[in-house]
Amino acid sequence: MDLDLRKLRYFAAVAEYRHFGRAAERLYITQPVLSRQIRALEQELDRTLLERTTRSVELTATGKQLYEEARGILAAVDAAVRRVHDVDRGVQRLVVAFSPGLRVSEAIRAFASRHPDVETDLVPSRWWERDAPLRDGRAQVGYLRRPFDESGLHIIPIGHEPKVACMPVAHPLARRDELTSADLADERMLDIPTRRTSSLEEKFELIASGHGIALVPLSVARSYSRPDLAHLPVTDAPLIETCLVIPADRHERLLRDFLEIATVTLRQT
């Protein structure tokens, strides 16, 4: 079967808002039309995507999987349309994906000074997709943290950063200057296998409300600094490697120039 992108956008909006009324407003359609389109999508897939009650809308397991796929598909389609328009307008564009907390701005400024006619965009590479923006066409180059799927990618190591333990300032361990992994052995840890969070903001809110401790890169902790959280170095935690990444089959001069400039700039910073 051919997947209807319009229905997929409608479903993604309902999945995001968990509410038909708010999703309909976002899409500028009526709620009955939206409901009919979602039911049609479920019939085409022969799967139930949403559990509806009078007060809430929840995703089924199938719905959660489709929502994960839909975000990448729709973003890739939007990127493809933008590239088509760029060709028609004669625009050169470089799109850089970056992991949360990593700062690529200095490299972009240095690149822009040598290529003032190139438009530069940024795409956040969230923890659940990592290298996906490079694979689905949303970005041409990434400034990422390992690990990720490295197949088919050309990787230039940049540096390393430590992990820190984030916890509420009232936690007994927060009075320490530093920790080891043994100090955290009996603590409840928030990580991907045990509890997936949709954003770093949600993760830090969970930590602040006492749901557990998380090991995060130092740059992430600094970017999301807040007075009710403490972050302490974990002396024996392995360092995290940062790197520049492009698809191995991309050889454009523009990309080579950016890699050359960014490698020097980011290693210095």
C-alpha positions as a LaTeX table, in Angstrom:
\begin{tabular}{lrrr}
\hline
Residue & $x$ (\AA) & $y$ (\AA) & $z$ (\AA) \\
\hline
Met1 & 0.00 & 0.00 & 0.00 \\
Asp2 & 1.02 & 3.64 & $-0.55$ \\
Leu3 & 1.14 & 5.68 & 2.63 \\
Asp4 & $-0.90$ & 8.88 & 2.40 \\
Leu5 & 1.35 & 11.70 & 3.67 \\
Arg6 & $-1.62$ & 13.89 & 4.50 \\
Lys7 & $-3.10$ & 11.24 & 6.77 \\
Leu8 & 0.33 & 10.69 & 8.28 \\
Arg9 & 0.61 & 14.41 & 9.11 \\
Tyr10 & $-2.83$ & 14.33 & 10.67 \\
Phe11 & $-1.90$ & 11.32 & 12.78 \\
Ala12 & 1.39 & 12.91 & 13.86 \\
Ala13 & $-0.47$ & 16.01 & 15.04 \\
Val14 & $-2.89$ & 13.94 & 17.14 \\
Ala15 & 0.01 & 11.91 & 18.52 \\
Glu16 & 1.85 & 15.09 & 19.47 \\
Tyr17 & $-1.07$ & 16.85 & 21.16 \\
Arg18 & $-2.89$ & 13.73 & 22.43 \\
His19 & $-6.05$ & 15.68 & 21.70 \\
Phe20 & $-8.21$ & 15.77 & 18.56 \\
Gly21 & $-9.47$ & 19.31 & 19.13 \\
Arg22 & $-6.04$ & 20.89 & 19.55 \\
Ala23 & $-4.63$ & 18.87 & 16.65 \\
Ala24 & $-7.51$ & 19.99 & 14.42 \\
Glu25 & $-6.83$ & 23.63 & 15.31 \\
Arg26 & $-3.15$ & 23.18 & 14.47 \\
Leu27 & $-4.06$ & 21.63 & 11.11 \\
Tyr28 & $-6.79$ & 24.19 & 10.31 \\
Ile29 & $-9.41$ & 21.50 & 9.76 \\
Thr30 & $-12.51$ & 20.50 & 11.67 \\
Gln31 & $-12.40$ & 17.79 & 14.33 \\
Pro32 & $-14.88$ & 15.48 & 12.51 \\
Val33 & $-12.71$ & 15.61 & 9.36 \\
Leu34 & $-9.63$ & 14.78 & 11.41 \\
Ser35 & $-11.37$ & 11.86 & 13.13 \\
Arg36 & $-12.47$ & 10.43 & 9.78 \\
Gln37 & $-8.93$ & 10.68 & 8.37 \\
Ile38 & $-7.43$ & 8.90 & 11.38 \\
Arg39 & $-10.02$ & 6.11 & 11.16 \\
Ala40 & $-9.26$ & 5.77 & 7.45 \\
Leu41 & $-5.54$ & 5.47 & 8.20 \\
Glu42 & $-6.22$ & 2.78 & 10.80 \\
Gln43 & $-8.36$ & 0.89 & 8.28 \\
Glu44 & $-5.67$ & 1.12 & 5.61 \\
Leu45 & $-3.04$ & $-0.20$ & 8.02 \\
Asp46 & $-5.48$ & $-2.66$ & 9.59 \\
Arg47 & $-4.15$ & $-1.58$ & 13.00 \\
Thr48 & $-5.46$ & 0.41 & 15.94 \\
Leu49 & $-3.22$ & 3.43 & 16.42 \\
Leu50 & $-5.05$ & 5.35 & 19.15 \\
Glu51 & $-6.96$ & 4.45 & 22.30 \\
Arg52 & $-9.75$ & 7.01 & 22.61 \\
Thr53 & $-11.71$ & 7.84 & 25.73 \\
Thr54 & $-13.98$ & 10.76 & 26.53 \\
Arg55 & $-11.09$ & 12.53 & 28.27 \\
Ser56 & $-7.87$ & 11.47 & 26.59 \\
Val57 & $-6.14$ & 10.02 & 23.55 \\
Glu58 & $-3.29$ & 7.54 & 24.02 \\
Leu59 & $-1.07$ & 5.80 & 21.50 \\
Thr60 & $-1.14$ & 2.04 & 21.18 \\
Ala61 & 2.17 & 0.23 & 20.80 \\
Thr62 & 1.62 & 0.30 & 17.03 \\
Gly63 & 0.75 & 3.98 & 17.22 \\
Lys64 & 3.94 & 4.76 & 19.12 \\
Gln65 & 6.01 & 3.01 & 16.46 \\
Leu66 & 4.24 & 4.81 & 13.64 \\
Tyr67 & 4.73 & 8.16 & 15.40 \\
Glu68 & 8.47 & 7.45 & 15.64 \\
Glu69 & 8.59 & 6.64 & 11.93 \\
Ala70 & 6.33 & 9.53 & 10.97 \\
Arg71 & 8.53 & 12.21 & 12.49 \\
Gly72 & 11.51 & 11.14 & 10.41 \\
Ile73 & 9.46 & 10.62 & 7.25 \\
Leu74 & 7.73 & 13.99 & 7.43 \\
Ala75 & 10.95 & 15.82 & 8.27 \\
Ala76 & 12.67 & 14.16 & 5.32 \\
Val77 & 9.82 & 15.12 & 2.97 \\
Asp78 & 9.93 & 18.73 & 4.18 \\
Ala79 & 13.71 & 18.81 & 3.65 \\
Ala80 & 13.32 & 17.41 & 0.12 \\
Val81 & 10.74 & 20.07 & $-0.77$ \\
Arg82 & 13.02 & 22.78 & 0.57 \\
Arg83 & 15.93 & 21.48 & $-1.53$ \\
Val84 & 13.75 & 21.56 & $-4.66$ \\
His85 & 12.80 & 25.16 & $-3.93$ \\
Asp86 & 16.46 & 26.02 & $-3.30$ \\
Val87 & 17.43 & 24.72 & $-6.74$ \\
Asp88 & 14.70 & 26.79 & $-8.35$ \\
Arg89 & 15.89 & 29.90 & $-6.48$ \\
Gly90 & 19.58 & 29.21 & $-7.10$ \\
Val91 & 20.26 & 28.97 & $-3.36$ \\
Gln92 & 23.18 & 27.04 & $-1.87$ \\
Arg93 & 22.36 & 25.68 & 1.58 \\
Leu94 & 24.33 & 23.75 & 4.20 \\
Val95 & 22.35 & 22.03 & 6.95 \\
Val96 & 24.20 & 20.97 & 10.10 \\
Ala97 & 22.79 & 18.53 & 12.65 \\
Phe98 & 24.07 & 18.79 & 16.21 \\
Ser99 & 23.71 & 16.81 & 19.42 \\
Pro100 & 22.18 & 18.63 & 22.41 \\
Gly101 & 24.71 & 20.75 & 24.29 \\
Leu102 & 27.31 & 20.76 & 21.53 \\
Arg103 & 28.08 & 24.22 & 20.17 \\
Val104 & 28.81 & 24.44 & 16.49 \\
Ser105 & 28.20 & 28.18 & 16.12 \\
Glu106 & 31.87 & 29.19 & 15.94 \\
Ala107 & 32.47 & 26.76 & 13.09 \\
Ile108 & 29.43 & 28.08 & 11.25 \\
Arg109 & 30.61 & 31.69 & 11.68 \\
Ala110 & 34.06 & 30.79 & 10.36 \\
Phe111 & 32.50 & 28.97 & 7.42 \\
Ala112 & 30.12 & 31.87 & 6.67 \\
Ser113 & 33.01 & 34.33 & 6.56 \\
Arg114 & 34.51 & 32.32 & 3.68 \\
His115 & 31.19 & 31.40 & 2.04 \\
Pro116 & 28.90 & 34.40 & 2.60 \\
Asp117 & 26.52 & 33.32 & $-0.18$ \\
Val118 & 25.74 & 29.94 & 1.42 \\
Glu119 & 22.69 & 29.77 & 3.68 \\
Thr120 & 23.28 & 27.69 & 6.81 \\
Asp121 & 20.58 & 25.93 & 8.81 \\
Leu122 & 20.70 & 23.86 & 12.00 \\
Val123 & 18.83 & 20.67 & 12.88 \\
Pro124 & 18.85 & 19.32 & 16.46 \\
Ser125 & 19.82 & 15.64 & 16.56 \\
Arg126 & 17.82 & 14.38 & 19.49 \\
Trp127 & 18.94 & 11.42 & 21.56 \\
Trp128 & 16.50 & 8.96 & 20.04 \\
Glu129 & 17.56 & 9.65 & 16.43 \\
Arg130 & 21.27 & 10.51 & 16.66 \\
Asp131 & 22.48 & 9.94 & 13.07 \\
Ala132 & 18.99 & 9.90 & 11.49 \\
Pro133 & 19.10 & 13.48 & 10.12 \\
Leu134 & 22.12 & 12.48 & 8.02 \\
Arg135 & 20.42 & 9.37 & 6.69 \\
Asp136 & 17.02 & 10.81 & 5.85 \\
Gly137 & 18.39 & 13.92 & 4.13 \\
Arg138 & 17.51 & 16.57 & 6.69 \\
Ala139 & 21.20 & 17.44 & 7.19 \\
Gln140 & 24.42 & 17.11 & 5.19 \\
Val141 & 26.84 & 17.12 & 8.11 \\
Gly142 & 26.55 & 16.41 & 11.83 \\
Tyr143 & 28.40 & 17.40 & 14.97 \\
Leu144 & 27.52 & 14.39 & 17.11 \\
Arg145 & 28.45 & 12.30 & 20.10 \\
Arg146 & 29.25 & 8.65 & 19.85 \\
Pro147 & 27.79 & 6.04 & 19.93 \\
Phe148 & 25.62 & 5.88 & 16.81 \\
Asp149 & 25.33 & 3.65 & 13.77 \\
Glu150 & 28.56 & 4.39 & 11.88 \\
Ser151 & 27.84 & 2.31 & 8.79 \\
Gly152 & 28.09 & 4.33 & 5.59 \\
Leu153 & 29.40 & 7.41 & 7.39 \\
His154 & 32.72 & 9.28 & 7.26 \\
Ile155 & 33.76 & 10.31 & 10.77 \\
Ile156 & 36.30 & 12.89 & 11.96 \\
Pro157 & 37.04 & 12.72 & 15.72 \\
Ile158 & 36.99 & 16.14 & 17.41 \\
Gly159 & 37.39 & 15.64 & 21.14 \\
His160 & 36.05 & 14.16 & 24.35 \\
Glu161 & 33.86 & 15.34 & 27.20 \\
Pro162 & 33.09 & 13.85 & 30.60 \\
Lys163 & 29.81 & 12.63 & 31.99 \\
Val164 & 28.33 & 14.16 & 35.11 \\
Ala165 & 25.69 & 12.88 & 37.50 \\
Cys166 & 22.63 & 15.16 & 37.61 \\
Met167 & 20.53 & 15.07 & 40.78 \\
Pro168 & 18.36 & 17.31 & 42.96 \\
Val169 & 20.37 & 19.77 & 45.04 \\
Ala170 & 18.74 & 18.26 & 48.15 \\
His171 & 20.12 & 14.79 & 47.39 \\
Pro172 & 22.73 & 13.64 & 49.97 \\
Leu173 & 25.30 & 13.01 & 47.23 \\
Ala174 & 24.96 & 16.59 & 45.99 \\
Arg175 & 27.17 & 17.76 & 48.87 \\
Arg176 & 30.13 & 15.84 & 47.42 \\
Asp177 & 32.76 & 17.37 & 45.12 \\
Glu178 & 32.94 & 14.31 & 42.87 \\
Leu179 & 31.61 & 10.77 & 42.61 \\
Thr180 & 32.56 & 7.34 & 41.35 \\
Ser181 & 30.34 & 4.75 & 39.70 \\
Ala182 & 30.31 & 2.82 & 42.97 \\
Asp183 & 28.70 & 5.81 & 44.70 \\
Leu184 & 25.76 & 5.51 & 42.28 \\
Ala185 & 25.37 & 1.74 & 42.49 \\
Asp186 & 22.32 & 1.86 & 44.78 \\
Glu187 & 20.73 & 4.91 & 43.19 \\
Arg188 & 17.77 & 4.85 & 40.85 \\
Met189 & 19.14 & 5.87 & 37.45 \\
Leu190 & 17.13 & 7.43 & 34.67 \\
Asp191 & 18.32 & 5.99 & 31.40 \\
Ile192 & 16.92 & 5.00 & 28.02 \\
Pro193 & 16.27 & 1.30 & 28.72 \\
Thr194 & 14.26 & 1.93 & 31.89 \\
Arg195 & 12.35 & 5.10 & 31.07 \\
Arg196 & 12.34 & 6.92 & 27.77 \\
Thr197 & 11.71 & 10.65 & 27.96 \\
Ser198 & 10.70 & 12.69 & 24.94 \\
Ser199 & 13.01 & 15.61 & 25.67 \\
Leu200 & 15.90 & 16.71 & 27.84 \\
Glu201 & 13.59 & 19.20 & 29.52 \\
Glu202 & 11.36 & 16.32 & 30.63 \\
Lys203 & 14.36 & 14.32 & 31.84 \\
Phe204 & 15.64 & 17.20 & 33.99 \\
Glu205 & 12.13 & 17.83 & 35.32 \\
Leu206 & 11.94 & 14.16 & 36.36 \\
Ile207 & 15.31 & 14.43 & 38.08 \\
Ala208 & 14.32 & 17.60 & 39.92 \\
Ser209 & 11.09 & 15.97 & 41.12 \\
Gly210 & 13.00 & 13.07 & 42.67 \\
His211 & 12.49 & 10.31 & 40.08 \\
Gly212 & 16.18 & 9.46 & 39.89 \\
Ile213 & 19.68 & 10.47 & 38.84 \\
Ala214 & 20.98 & 10.66 & 35.26 \\
Leu215 & 24.44 & 10.54 & 33.76 \\
Val216 & 24.64 & 13.18 & 31.04 \\
Pro217 & 27.41 & 14.87 & 29.05 \\
Leu218 & 28.84 & 17.91 & 30.82 \\
Ser219 & 27.87 & 20.25 & 27.98 \\
Val220 & 24.24 & 19.13 & 28.27 \\
Ala221 & 24.22 & 19.75 & 32.02 \\
Arg222 & 25.64 & 23.22 & 31.49 \\
Ser223 & 23.16 & 24.04 & 28.73 \\
Tyr224 & 20.22 & 23.07 & 30.94 \\
Ser225 & 21.58 & 24.51 & 34.19 \\
Arg226 & 18.90 & 25.20 & 36.81 \\
Pro227 & 19.11 & 26.11 & 40.52 \\
Asp228 & 17.30 & 23.00 & 41.78 \\
Leu229 & 19.76 & 20.59 & 40.13 \\
Ala230 & 23.38 & 19.73 & 40.88 \\
His231 & 25.80 & 18.00 & 38.53 \\
Leu232 & 28.91 & 16.26 & 39.83 \\
Pro233 & 31.81 & 14.72 & 37.92 \\
Val234 & 31.97 & 10.92 & 37.92 \\
Thr235 & 35.70 & 10.27 & 37.93 \\
Asp236 & 35.65 & 6.74 & 36.50 \\
Ala237 & 32.90 & 7.24 & 33.91 \\
Pro238 & 34.15 & 6.78 & 30.33 \\
Leu239 & 34.59 & 9.95 & 28.30 \\
Ile240 & 32.22 & 10.67 & 25.43 \\
Glu241 & 33.75 & 11.25 & 22.00 \\
Thr242 & 32.50 & 14.07 & 19.80 \\
Cys243 & 32.94 & 14.01 & 16.05 \\
Leu244 & 32.01 & 15.52 & 12.72 \\
Val245 & 30.05 & 13.15 & 10.51 \\
Ile246 & 28.96 & 13.11 & 6.86 \\
Pro247 & 27.58 & 10.34 & 4.64 \\
Ala248 & 30.54 & 8.54 & 3.09 \\
Asp249 & 29.19 & 9.00 & $-0.44$ \\
Arg250 & 29.05 & 12.81 & $-0.23$ \\
His251 & 32.03 & 14.55 & $-1.84$ \\
Glu252 & 30.81 & 18.07 & $-2.61$ \\
Arg253 & 33.39 & 20.85 & $-2.37$ \\
Leu254 & 31.10 & 22.80 & $-0.02$ \\
Leu255 & 31.05 & 19.91 & 2.46 \\
Arg256 & 34.81 & 19.43 & 2.25 \\
Asp257 & 35.33 & 23.12 & 2.98 \\
Phe258 & 33.01 & 23.00 & 5.98 \\
Leu259 & 34.72 & 19.91 & 7.37 \\
Glu260 & 38.14 & 21.52 & 7.03 \\
Ile261 & 37.03 & 24.73 & 8.76 \\
Ala262 & 34.93 & 23.02 & 11.42 \\
Thr263 & 37.61 & 20.47 & 12.31 \\
Val264 & 40.13 & 23.20 & 13.11 \\
Thr265 & 37.60 & 25.48 & 14.84 \\
Leu266 & 35.92 & 22.84 & 16.99 \\
Arg267 & 39.18 & 21.22 & 18.08 \\
Gln268 & 40.38 & 24.60 & 19.26 \\
Thr269 & 37.22 & 25.22 & 21.26 \\
\hline
\end{tabular}
